[in-house]
Amino acid sequence: MQGLDTHPNHWHIVRWTPGVRRTLGTDDTPVPMPLEAIEAIQERVRIRSGPLAGFEAVFDRPMARDGRVRVLLELLGQVGRTEVDELDLEST
């Protein structure tokens, strides 16, 4: 994976990317993310059963209810959140 160009003249591209709410860092200097954090964010899962079976999603977080997790998935060009049973997921 290629590193981010942190030159101030290029940093505005990241700040104005649709969906970006904040960046980590001070002023216009980004803070490098540990590789483990990036990998955790990118953890993709496949839904094995139910109405969303076969869709790939990104694991978001466990929910307060036992056995439920929240995942992010893209449908019709929009990213949405949904809860599924953790037993219905498999790593991709």
N, C-alpha and C positions, 0 to 999 in steps of 0.2 A: 504494500500500500504506500502510496506517495504521500509525503508530508504536506501540510498546509503552507502555502506561501503567506508569510506574515508581513510582507511589505505593506505599509499603510495605504499605498495607492491601490492595492488589490483587496484589502480587508473589507471594504464597503460592499463587495460582491456577496460576501458571506452574511453580513448584517442585513442586507435587503433581500435575501433569499426567502421566498414564500414559506411560511411555517416556522421560521426562526423567530423566537421571542426574545431570547437573551443569549449572550455569549459569556463564557467564563474568562475572566481576565480583568485587567484594569485599563481604563481609557481605550486605546485602540490596539492594545497588545494582548493577544490571546494567550491563555494558559494551555500548555500541552496536556492532553488527556492520557492517562495510563492505558496501555494496550488492553489490559484486562477490562477496563471500563467500556472501551469501544466494543470489545467482543461481547460483553454482556448486553449492551444495547442492541447489537445486531443478532442476538440469538433468535433464530427463526424456528418455528414449530409448524407442524402440519396437523390439521384437525382430522381425526380418524373417523368420527361418527357424528350423527346428528344432521341437522339441516345444512350445516356449513362443512360437511365432510369433503375432504380433498383440498380445501383452501389452505394456503400458507399464511401464517400470521407472525407477528413479532410479540414475544412474551413481554407483558408490561409489568404485572405484579400479582402476588397472591391476594385474595380477597379475605375479608373477615370470616365469611362463611366457610366451614370446613370443606376442603376439596375443590373449591372454585378458584379460578384464576382469571385475570383480565388480560386479553390479548388485543392487539391492534391489527386490523386487516383492511385491505383496500378493496372496495366494491364500487363499480361504476365511476372510477376515477376519484373517489373520496375515501379518506382514511377514517375509519370508525372504530369504536371500542365495543367489545362485547365480553360477557362472562361465559366461560365454559368450564366443564368439569375437567380437572387436571388429568384424569385417566383417559380423556378423549384426545390427548395431545401426544405427538411423537416428535422427536428431534429430526430436523432435516439435514 
